[in-house]
């Protein structure tokens, strides 16, 4: 995997805070502890079930609605408890909503504002107390930040998916190139090119580029500069026949053979038989 962030695991880690926050509130509660225990236990079972599903390579399901219900249940059950932050679970639900709906989720944030206002009114009119003014400001900022956090995770998840798709396709293309060109290089390119360090990858990529260039280069074609009779003489010279034998095989005089050989030397810019044959092999006029 090219990228370390796994959005589903990040989301499950975020959901794990729901039971943790519920059980942590038991410290502040001298009575009515069972609602917190019940919600925390139910949320813990929910999260463990999601982890089990993820372990089985099953796609993670949308749990936003369930966490909204946990947050609302905690809010309602502790509405008349001024020492318990009733909206403590709301940021997690809002972050999940932003993730699953791929938006800033202004609706959930607005609902959170209404719940903050209703809690302040209920504490003031029903319990004859009023929370510290910093509390609604901090809670409002927390709801906004949670929505932005969930939206950011969703964007990273989309980027993760697209880059993974590009990465997989790149590996397929590289493997096809390497498997085709391995015959033209000294050793196998695949292990070094796909798993080597940066310097080794650069070096082997250069070898791959050279092999690809050689494979795609058009074959060298040399126009025929010899006459048909000179070509016959050249073929017999390559078989190491003497001038007299060549003359006998072609039914010409030895002088005629010498004239053809001189013409071949001149066209090949050669001074002896070895140079002429080397030139002919390079031009493809005789087999190597």
Rosetta silent file (secondary structure, phi, psi, omega in degrees, C-alpha in Angstrom):
SEQUENCE: XXXXXXXXXXXXXXXXXXXXXXXXXXXXXXXXXXXXXXXXXXXXXXXXXXXXXXXXXXXXXXXXXXXXXXXXXXXXXXXXXXXXXXXXXXXXXXXXXXXXXXXXXXXXXXXXXXXXXXXXXXXXXXXXXXXXXXXXXXXXXXXXXXXXXXXXXXXXXXXXXXXXXXXXXXXXXXXXXXXXXXXXXXXXXXXXXXXXXXXXXXXXXXXXXXXXXXXXXXXXXXXXXXXXXXXXXXXXXXXXXXXXXXXXXXXXXXXXXXXXXXXXXXXXXXXXXXXXXXXXXXXXXXXX
SCORE:     score description
SCORE:     0.000 S_00000001
   1 L     0.000  129.131 -176.696    0.000    0.000    0.000 S_00000001
   2 L   -79.641  -16.582 -167.461    1.456    3.346   -1.056 S_00000001
   3 L  -131.058  128.868 -169.803   -0.562    5.409    1.428 S_00000001
   4 L   -79.881  -26.111 -176.420   -0.654    4.899    5.227 S_00000001
   5 L   -75.843  127.901  176.117   -4.070    6.458    6.001 S_00000001
   6 L  -117.690   99.144 -173.779   -6.959    3.993    6.006 S_00000001
   7 H   -53.647  -43.112  178.418  -10.192    6.056    6.310 S_00000001
   8 H   -57.892  -39.079  178.867  -12.447    3.192    7.524 S_00000001
   9 H   -68.983  -36.978  176.107  -10.032    2.489   10.390 S_00000001
  10 H   -62.300  -40.855 -179.477   -9.858    6.202   11.220 S_00000001
  11 H   -65.863  -40.897  177.877  -13.658    6.283   11.323 S_00000001
  12 H   -65.933  -38.637  175.838  -13.831    3.268   13.643 S_00000001
  13 H   -61.318  -37.237  176.819  -11.232    4.896   15.884 S_00000001
  14 H   -65.640  -40.460 -179.667  -13.444    7.981   16.008 S_00000001
  15 H   -68.873  -25.338  179.891  -16.474    5.872   16.952 S_00000001
  16 H   -62.786  -21.454  179.785  -14.522    4.227   19.762 S_00000001
  17 H   -71.586  -18.827 -179.901  -14.717    7.539   21.641 S_00000001
  18 H   -62.420  -57.085  177.576  -18.499    7.100   22.059 S_00000001
  19 H   -65.442  -32.798  179.495  -18.305    4.292   24.693 S_00000001
  20 H   -62.100  -45.471  179.733  -15.160    5.851   26.167 S_00000001
  21 H   -65.704  -38.440  178.811  -16.952    9.171   26.771 S_00000001
  22 H   -62.653  -47.730 -178.968  -19.989    7.407   28.202 S_00000001
  23 H   -69.566  -31.427  178.597  -17.920    5.400   30.690 S_00000001
  24 H   -66.300  -30.065 -179.679  -15.788    8.459   31.528 S_00000001
  25 H   -70.654  -12.852  177.521  -18.910   10.355   32.607 S_00000001
  26 H   -62.267  -22.929  178.130  -19.461    7.808   35.360 S_00000001
  27 H   -66.740  -36.334 -177.500  -16.873    9.791   37.322 S_00000001
  28 L   -83.889  -11.954 -173.716  -19.155   12.847   37.337 S_00000001
  29 L   -99.217  124.608  173.183  -22.318   10.912   38.163 S_00000001
  30 L   -94.760  -19.667  177.118  -23.303   10.190   41.727 S_00000001
  31 L  -147.129  172.665 -178.619  -26.664    8.797   40.611 S_00000001
  32 L    54.937   47.339 -179.839  -28.397    7.780   37.373 S_00000001
  33 L   -84.634  -17.857 -173.182  -25.332    5.909   36.143 S_00000001
  34 H   -67.858  -36.585  175.494  -27.281    3.198   34.329 S_00000001
  35 H   -59.436  -41.852  178.750  -28.197    5.242   31.229 S_00000001
  36 H   -65.475  -40.528  178.317  -24.501    6.033   30.644 S_00000001
  37 H   -64.816  -42.987 -178.860  -23.562    2.396   31.236 S_00000001
  38 H   -64.537  -47.269  179.941  -26.309    1.184   28.893 S_00000001
  39 H   -65.099  -42.713  179.999  -25.475    3.600   26.061 S_00000001
  40 H   -63.021  -41.531  179.741  -21.732    3.003   26.466 S_00000001
  41 H   -66.398  -44.960  179.086  -22.134   -0.782   26.425 S_00000001
  42 H   -62.011  -42.593  178.583  -24.414   -0.716   23.390 S_00000001
  43 H   -65.715  -37.737  178.986  -22.018    1.609   21.529 S_00000001
  44 H   -64.357  -43.952  177.114  -19.041   -0.598   22.466 S_00000001
  45 H   -61.482  -40.407  178.710  -20.763   -3.707   21.086 S_00000001
  46 H   -60.301  -47.121 -178.067  -21.614   -1.740   17.944 S_00000001
  47 H   -66.666  -42.481  178.971  -18.007   -0.660   17.405 S_00000001
  48 H   -63.099  -36.643  176.053  -16.629   -4.153   18.057 S_00000001
  49 H   -63.795  -40.855  177.374  -19.094   -5.553   15.532 S_00000001
  50 H   -63.706  -39.019  178.042  -17.844   -3.006   12.948 S_00000001
  51 H   -64.187  -40.991  178.499  -14.239   -4.020   13.692 S_00000001
  52 H   -63.627  -41.115  177.454  -15.162   -7.668   13.174 S_00000001
  53 H   -62.868  -41.670  179.426  -16.828   -6.809    9.858 S_00000001
  54 H   -67.001  -36.534  177.898  -13.730   -4.880    8.765 S_00000001
  55 H   -64.318  -30.219  177.714  -11.500   -7.798    9.804 S_00000001
  56 L   -85.004   12.055  179.954  -13.544  -10.036    7.521 S_00000001
  57 L    62.014   28.056  174.545  -12.801   -7.607    4.656 S_00000001
  58 L   -90.431  140.230 -179.672  -16.436   -6.558    4.553 S_00000001
  59 L   -61.203  136.480 -179.585  -17.114   -2.976    3.557 S_00000001
  60 L   -67.232  137.226 -176.015  -17.822   -0.781    6.563 S_00000001
  61 L   -94.089  162.597 -179.840  -21.493    0.169    6.837 S_00000001
  62 L   -71.686  115.515 -178.607  -23.001    3.574    7.523 S_00000001
  63 L  -110.495   11.780 -176.363  -23.244    3.925   11.301 S_00000001
  64 H   -60.628  -44.681 -177.108  -24.114    7.630   11.353 S_00000001
  65 H   -63.149  -41.589 -178.962  -27.791    7.088   12.261 S_00000001
  66 H   -64.440  -41.332  179.946  -26.940    4.794   15.186 S_00000001
  67 H   -71.437  -29.566  172.627  -24.448    7.267   16.645 S_00000001
  68 H   -63.706  -40.391  178.374  -26.978   10.089   16.240 S_00000001
  69 H   -66.013  -39.727  176.004  -29.419    7.969   18.273 S_00000001
  70 H   -60.323  -44.499 -178.124  -26.756    7.366   20.945 S_00000001
  71 H   -64.920  -42.469  179.907  -26.089   11.105   21.128 S_00000001
  72 H   -67.226  -40.029  179.179  -29.802   11.976   21.327 S_00000001
  73 H   -62.722  -44.288  178.683  -30.459    9.314   23.972 S_00000001
  74 H   -63.529  -39.903 -179.045  -27.601   10.608   26.128 S_00000001
  75 H   -64.244  -46.091 -176.825  -28.829   14.187   25.628 S_00000001
  76 H   -69.684  -43.410 -175.356  -32.426   13.403   26.601 S_00000001
  77 H   -68.554  -26.670 -179.458  -31.627   11.155   29.564 S_00000001
  78 L  -114.820   28.225 -179.770  -29.270   13.706   31.095 S_00000001
  79 L   -64.155  -32.951 -178.129  -31.149   16.850   30.086 S_00000001
  80 L   -98.090   16.541  179.416  -31.826   17.730   33.712 S_00000001
  81 L  -109.559   99.384 -175.985  -28.280   16.976   34.917 S_00000001
  82 L   -67.515  -20.635 -179.220  -26.300   20.238   34.930 S_00000001
  83 L   -88.212    2.734  179.294  -23.049   18.500   35.848 S_00000001
  84 L  -117.132  124.392  175.988  -23.155   16.280   32.727 S_00000001
  85 L   -70.334  101.363 -172.648  -22.368   17.716   29.266 S_00000001
  86 L   -64.475  -26.177 -178.526  -25.437   16.418   27.467 S_00000001
  87 L   -97.744   24.458 -174.774  -24.055   17.035   23.970 S_00000001
  88 L   -65.386  -26.171 -179.479  -20.795   15.229   24.612 S_00000001
  89 L   -93.387   -7.979 -175.949  -21.570   12.591   21.933 S_00000001
  90 H   -64.137  -40.547 -179.246  -22.847   15.031   19.322 S_00000001
  91 H   -58.657  -35.655  179.949  -19.429   15.877   17.728 S_00000001
  92 H   -66.495  -43.742  179.439  -18.815   12.220   16.873 S_00000001
  93 H   -64.019  -39.107 -179.532  -22.218   11.884   15.204 S_00000001
  94 H   -68.718  -40.381  177.549  -21.699   15.129   13.257 S_00000001
  95 H   -62.156  -41.116  177.529  -18.222   14.056   12.100 S_00000001
  96 H   -64.968  -40.768  177.950  -19.679   10.760   10.864 S_00000001
  97 H   -61.066  -40.525  177.694  -22.484   12.566    9.071 S_00000001
  98 H   -64.629  -34.499  179.347  -19.961   14.764    7.277 S_00000001
  99 H   -69.847  -50.539 -172.987  -18.023   11.642    6.262 S_00000001
 100 H   -72.556  -31.489 -178.510  -20.936    9.589    4.952 S_00000001
 101 H   -97.489    1.432  175.575  -22.714   12.440    3.196 S_00000001
 102 L    51.294   44.568  179.855  -19.455   13.983    1.855 S_00000001
 103 L  -150.802  165.820  176.706  -20.493   17.476    2.843 S_00000001
 104 L   -63.062  -19.887  174.855  -19.964   20.005    5.617 S_00000001
 105 L    61.236   61.456 -179.093  -23.400   18.826    6.827 S_00000001
 106 H   -64.193  -25.195 -179.223  -24.890   22.165    7.820 S_00000001
 107 H   -66.061  -47.303 -179.929  -28.130   20.379    8.814 S_00000001
 108 H   -66.968  -38.789  177.572  -26.533   18.372   11.624 S_00000001
 109 H   -62.693  -42.526  177.824  -24.533   21.394   12.810 S_00000001
 110 H   -62.810  -39.869  176.974  -27.752   23.460   12.858 S_00000001
 111 H   -63.420  -37.306  176.589  -29.510   20.736   14.833 S_00000001
 112 H   -63.045  -39.217  176.753  -26.628   20.811   17.287 S_00000001
 113 H   -60.582  -43.711 -179.760  -27.095   24.583   17.712 S_00000001
 114 H   -63.607  -39.495  178.967  -30.789   24.046   18.485 S_00000001
 115 H   -66.872  -36.987  175.950  -29.968   21.381   21.062 S_00000001
 116 H   -61.511  -47.119  179.160  -27.441   23.695   22.704 S_00000001
 117 H   -62.319  -41.937 -179.534  -30.065   26.436   22.936 S_00000001
 118 H   -66.219  -38.054  179.011  -32.729   24.079   24.274 S_00000001
 119 H   -65.789  -41.924  178.076  -30.379   22.717   26.938 S_00000001
 120 H   -61.793  -42.104 -179.906  -29.481   26.248   28.089 S_00000001
 121 H   -66.058  -42.635 -178.081  -33.189   27.145   28.282 S_00000001
 122 H   -66.472  -40.983  179.175  -34.113   23.943   30.152 S_00000001
 123 H   -66.010  -35.029 -177.847  -31.326   24.343   32.697 S_00000001
 124 H   -76.101  -42.689 -173.412  -32.272   27.980   33.290 S_00000001
 125 H   -91.347  -29.835 -177.262  -36.051   27.608   33.513 S_00000001
 126 L   -96.425  -37.536 -176.872  -36.412   24.106   34.906 S_00000001
 127 L  -104.536   -3.372  178.646  -33.360   23.727   37.106 S_00000001
 128 L    56.688   39.133  174.620  -32.905   27.445   37.934 S_00000001
 129 L  -136.939  166.608 -178.521  -29.257   27.320   36.940 S_00000001
 130 L  -142.080  130.094 -178.377  -27.318   28.640   33.993 S_00000001
 131 L   -69.100  160.024  177.515  -24.193   27.155   32.369 S_00000001
 132 L   -60.670  138.005 -176.571  -21.009   29.133   32.063 S_00000001
 133 H   -60.376  -22.028  178.096  -21.168   31.327   28.893 S_00000001
 134 H   -69.145  -26.475 -175.512  -18.001   29.728   27.594 S_00000001
 135 H   -60.854  -50.908 -179.810  -19.743   26.354   27.376 S_00000001
 136 H   -64.857  -32.016  178.745  -22.074   27.122   24.406 S_00000001
 137 H   -66.848  -47.608 -179.326  -19.220   28.880   22.535 S_00000001
 138 H   -64.448  -40.441 -178.907  -16.823   25.968   22.989 S_00000001
 139 H   -66.302  -38.465  178.369  -19.539   23.443   22.111 S_00000001
 140 H   -63.691  -45.516  177.719  -20.470   25.340   18.951 S_00000001
 141 H   -62.197  -37.746 -179.873  -16.841   25.466   17.793 S_00000001
 142 H   -64.874  -39.100  177.999  -16.491   21.762   18.567 S_00000001
 143 H   -64.651  -42.675  179.317  -19.498   20.925   16.394 S_00000001
 144 H   -64.438  -45.723 -179.694  -18.104   22.959   13.476 S_00000001
 145 H   -63.463  -38.426  179.220  -14.629   21.428   13.830 S_00000001
 146 H   -62.835  -41.884  178.693  -16.128   17.925   14.002 S_00000001
 147 H   -64.556  -41.511  177.650  -18.027   18.468   10.761 S_00000001
 148 H   -64.771  -38.254  179.853  -14.887   19.756    9.047 S_00000001
 149 H   -63.740  -45.921  178.307  -12.922   16.792   10.382 S_00000001
 150 H   -63.184  -39.691  178.168  -15.417   14.270    8.995 S_00000001
 151 H   -64.632  -38.707  179.096  -15.489   16.043    5.641 S_00000001
 152 H   -64.829  -41.867  177.865  -11.675   16.005    5.510 S_00000001
 153 H   -61.713  -39.132  179.392  -11.587   12.266    6.177 S_00000001
 154 H   -63.898  -42.865  178.807  -14.082   11.727    3.344 S_00000001
 155 H   -64.122  -39.667  176.929  -11.945   13.740    0.915 S_00000001
 156 H   -65.935  -34.986  177.812   -8.871   11.765    1.950 S_00000001
 157 H   -64.466  -42.653  178.690  -10.837    8.575    1.449 S_00000001
 158 H   -65.078  -42.618  177.696  -11.769    9.577   -2.109 S_00000001
 159 H   -63.539  -40.028  177.396   -8.151   10.535   -2.851 S_00000001
 160 H   -58.457  -45.247 -178.361   -7.030    7.244   -1.325 S_00000001
 161 H   -65.643  -44.867 -178.523   -9.360    5.285   -3.612 S_00000001
 162 H   -66.667  -42.919 -179.741   -8.345    7.150   -6.785 S_00000001
 163 H   -68.422  -35.413  176.888   -4.617    6.944   -6.047 S_00000001
 164 H   -63.890  -40.753  177.263   -4.899    3.256   -5.194 S_00000001
 165 H   -62.723  -43.283  177.873   -6.602    2.666   -8.551 S_00000001
 166 H   -64.464  -40.721  179.592   -3.825    4.592  -10.315 S_00000001
 167 H   -62.597  -46.038  179.959   -1.191    2.684   -8.350 S_00000001
 168 H   -62.971  -42.852  178.608   -2.671   -0.701   -9.246 S_00000001
 169 H   -65.270  -36.531  178.298   -2.900    0.213  -12.938 S_00000001
 170 H   -64.399  -41.158  178.407    0.695    1.462  -12.897 S_00000001
 171 H   -63.461  -39.786  178.200    1.879   -1.864  -11.441 S_00000001
 172 H   -62.432  -45.806 -179.365    0.009   -3.751  -14.160 S_00000001
 173 H   -63.608  -43.809 -179.802    1.585   -1.590  -16.884 S_00000001
 174 H   -63.361  -43.609  179.629    5.083   -1.915  -15.395 S_00000001
 175 H   -61.702  -38.307  178.164    4.748   -5.671  -15.061 S_00000001
 176 H   -65.776  -44.763  177.562    3.665   -5.946  -18.696 S_00000001
 177 H   -59.444  -48.005 -174.879    6.607   -3.824  -19.864 S_00000001
 178 H   -65.392  -44.735 -178.636    9.068   -5.737  -17.714 S_00000001
 179 H   -63.754  -29.711  178.820    7.822   -9.181  -18.685 S_00000001
 180 H   -77.893  -35.522 -171.466    8.091   -8.204  -22.370 S_00000001
 181 H  -100.772   -3.344 -178.668   11.512   -6.603  -22.155 S_00000001
 182 H   -56.892  -30.258 -177.842   13.254   -8.896  -19.666 S_00000001
 183 H   -70.022  -16.899 -175.927   14.754  -10.821  -22.584 S_00000001
 184 H  -100.759    2.815  179.683   16.596   -7.707  -23.781 S_00000001
 185 L  -122.032  167.132 -173.357   18.331   -6.857  -20.491 S_00000001
 186 L   -68.766  -36.112 -177.848   21.013   -8.602  -18.462 S_00000001
 187 L  -145.139  170.245 -177.084   18.803   -9.540  -15.489 S_00000001
 188 L   -63.927  135.412 -179.580   15.227   -9.392  -14.334 S_00000001
 189 L   -89.760  -24.288 -166.700   13.963   -5.852  -13.750 S_00000001
 190 H   -57.560  -53.113 -176.673   10.798   -6.656  -11.803 S_00000001
 191 H   -60.443  -46.582 -177.585   12.069   -7.049   -8.192 S_00000001
 192 H   -67.041  -39.804 -174.371   14.374   -4.010   -8.302 S_00000001
 193 H   -71.060  -32.593 -175.268   11.930   -1.801  -10.175 S_00000001
 194 H   -98.168  -24.451 -174.749    8.965   -2.484   -7.908 S_00000001
 195 H  -128.279   -1.274 -177.261   10.578   -2.980   -4.483 S_00000001
 196 L   -77.306  173.532  177.297   14.068   -1.452   -4.637 S_00000001
 197 L   -76.580  177.723 -171.877   15.243    1.783   -3.051 S_00000001
 198 H   -61.478  -43.748 -178.329   15.101    5.121   -4.889 S_00000001
 199 H   -64.864  -42.798 -179.027   18.620    4.915   -6.367 S_00000001
 200 H   -67.999  -38.872  177.494   18.145    1.340   -7.551 S_00000001
 201 H   -61.556  -41.484  178.886   14.725    2.118   -9.018 S_00000001
 202 H   -63.306  -42.536 -178.719   16.248    5.019  -10.977 S_00000001
 203 H   -65.995  -45.835 -177.906   19.053    2.827  -12.286 S_00000001
 204 H   -72.207  -30.553  175.430   16.807   -0.033  -13.308 S_00000001
 205 H   -64.482  -35.489  176.482   14.257    2.351  -14.821 S_00000001
 206 H   -64.111  -41.723  177.175   17.076    3.659  -17.018 S_00000001
 207 H   -62.081  -40.206  178.952   17.801    0.083  -18.125 S_00000001
 208 H   -64.139  -40.716  179.633   14.113   -0.395  -18.849 S_00000001
 209 H   -64.927  -40.767  178.307   13.989    2.796  -20.923 S_00000001
 210 H   -64.766  -42.534  178.703   17.027    1.723  -22.951 S_00000001
 211 H   -63.841  -40.436  178.590   15.538   -1.716  -23.554 S_00000001
 212 H   -65.471  -40.726  178.420   12.243   -0.142  -24.586 S_00000001
 213 H   -62.686  -41.113  179.287   14.040    2.271  -26.908 S_00000001
 214 H   -66.590  -37.925 -179.064   15.936   -0.600  -28.492 S_00000001
 215 H   -67.133  -38.097 -175.800   12.748   -2.613  -28.872 S_00000001
 216 H   -88.790   -9.643 -178.278   10.856    0.237  -30.521 S_00000001
 217 L   -66.939  135.919  178.156   13.722    1.457  -32.728 S_00000001
 218 L   -66.070  144.684 -179.982   13.097    0.794  -36.425 S_00000001
 219 L   -64.024  145.355  179.259   15.433   -1.807  -37.957 S_00000001
 220 L   -74.017  121.632  178.371   18.451   -0.473  -39.808 S_00000001
 221 L  -115.571  127.867  179.999   17.924   -0.894  -43.521 S_00000001
 222 L  -110.639  123.109  179.589   20.796   -0.407  -45.933 S_00000001
 223 L   -61.593  144.718 -179.381   19.933    0.110  -49.560 S_00000001
 224 L   -66.230  116.558 -179.459   21.428   -2.481  -51.871 S_00000001
 225 L  -104.892   -1.492 -178.427   24.655   -0.980  -53.209 S_00000001
 226 L  -106.751  147.651  174.707   25.872   -4.146  -54.904 S_00000001
 227 L   -75.373  163.109  179.018   24.880   -5.483  -58.246 S_00000001
 228 H   -56.066  -40.124  179.785   23.381   -8.989  -58.389 S_00000001
 229 H   -67.975  -38.643  178.229   26.675  -10.425  -59.661 S_00000001
 230 H   -65.559  -34.783  178.605   28.650   -8.630  -56.882 S_00000001
 231 H   -66.365  -39.564  177.342   26.230  -10.047  -54.348 S_00000001
 232 H   -63.293  -44.283  178.032   26.869  -13.548  -55.680 S_00000001
 233 H   -61.041  -42.433 -179.608   30.632  -12.998  -55.475 S_00000001
 234 H   -62.682  -42.023  179.400   30.257  -11.651  -51.911 S_00000001
 235 H   -61.901  -39.427  179.721   28.236  -14.701  -50.833 S_00000001
 236 H   -73.547  -32.552  174.832   30.917  -17.031  -52.167 S_00000001
 237 H   -63.321  -37.280 -179.561   33.672  -14.949  -50.536 S_00000001
 238 H   -66.853  -22.421  176.725   31.863  -15.367  -47.227 S_00000001
 239 L   -90.968    9.037  173.616   32.140  -19.147  -47.748 S_00000001
 240 L    65.841   33.741  174.047   35.915  -18.711  -48.095 S_00000001
 241 L   -81.252  151.615  176.450   36.102  -19.789  -51.753 S_00000001
 242 L   -79.126  164.873 -179.997   39.153  -18.774  -53.783 S_00000001
 243 H   -59.583  -39.479 -178.207   38.878  -16.441  -56.773 S_00000001
 244 H   -65.053  -41.308 -179.965   39.486  -19.380  -59.155 S_00000001
 245 H   -67.157  -40.574  178.419   36.717  -21.460  -57.549 S_00000001
 246 H   -61.929  -42.717  179.692   34.321  -18.500  -57.621 S_00000001
 247 H   -62.078  -39.993  179.163   35.125  -17.963  -61.303 S_00000001
 248 H   -66.618  -40.744 -177.946   34.431  -21.648  -62.011 S_00000001
 249 H   -70.107  -32.346 -177.949   31.128  -21.606  -60.108 S_00000001
 250 H   -95.832   -1.525  179.045   29.935  -18.420  -61.825 S_00000001
 251 L    58.871   45.784  175.231   31.302  -19.433  -65.258 S_00000001
 252 L  -131.799  173.543 -179.988   33.391  -16.281  -65.577 S_00000001
 253 L   -82.765  156.112  176.377   37.109  -15.607  -65.792 S_00000001
 254 H   -58.581  -32.535  178.714   39.235  -15.029  -62.645 S_00000001
 255 H   -63.680  -38.922  177.650   39.906  -11.491  -63.923 S_00000001
 256 H   -64.351  -39.578  177.751   36.185  -10.757  -63.890 S_00000001
 257 H   -61.524  -43.199  179.995   35.965  -12.038  -60.305 S_00000001
 258 H   -63.260  -34.240  179.187   38.865   -9.763  -59.298 S_00000001
 259 H   -67.775  -41.582  177.169   37.057   -6.807  -60.880 S_00000001
 260 H   -64.544  -40.548  179.587   33.907   -7.559  -58.897 S_00000001
 261 H   -64.153  -40.655  179.041   35.933   -7.932  -55.660 S_00000001
 262 H   -62.888  -38.442  178.587   37.651   -4.580  -56.303 S_00000001
 263 H   -66.287  -38.590  177.752   34.222   -2.952  -56.771 S_00000001
 264 H   -64.158  -43.989  179.049   33.008   -4.484  -53.502 S_00000001
 265 H   -60.389  -40.310 -178.146   36.123   -3.190  -51.664 S_00000001
 266 H   -66.078  -44.235 -179.640   35.561    0.273  -53.061 S_00000001
 267 H   -69.511  -30.706  179.975   31.894    0.411  -52.023 S_00000001
 268 H   -88.760   -4.165 -175.119   32.696   -0.995  -48.568 S_00000001
 269 L    52.463   45.001 -177.592   35.702    1.301  -48.152 S_00000001
 270 L  -111.409  155.585  179.646   37.629   -1.854  -47.239 S_00000001
 271 L  -111.373   -8.168  178.951   41.254   -2.754  -47.766 S_00000001
 272 L  -153.960  178.287 -175.566   41.013   -6.519  -47.389 S_00000001
 273 H   -65.346  -41.623 -178.510   38.581   -9.401  -47.351 S_00000001
 274 H   -60.944  -43.791  179.539   37.996   -9.311  -43.553 S_00000001
 275 H   -65.420  -38.102  179.731   36.975   -5.626  -43.609 S_00000001
 276 H   -66.216  -41.563  179.905   34.694   -6.222  -46.582 S_00000001
 277 H   -69.395  -36.542  176.890   32.933   -9.155  -44.862 S_00000001
 278 H   -62.601  -43.597  177.156   32.546   -7.180  -41.600 S_00000001
 279 H   -62.052  -41.204 -178.660   30.906   -4.336  -43.513 S_00000001
 280 H   -65.841  -38.559  177.623   28.620   -6.779  -45.319 S_00000001
 281 H   -66.159  -41.472 -179.682   27.496   -8.376  -42.040 S_00000001
 282 H   -63.463  -34.898 -179.958   26.780   -4.973  -40.482 S_00000001
 283 L   -84.963   -5.220  179.380   24.663   -4.017  -43.480 S_00000001
 284 L    79.008   18.487 -179.392   22.813   -7.300  -43.445 S_00000001
 285 L   -79.992  -25.600  175.632   24.079   -8.328  -46.871 S_00000001
 286 L  -136.015  153.153  179.472   25.321  -11.670  -45.528 S_00000001
 287 L   -65.547  147.251 -179.643   24.298  -13.563  -42.368 S_00000001
 288 L   -73.136    0.000    0.000   26.276  -12.880  -39.201 S_00000001
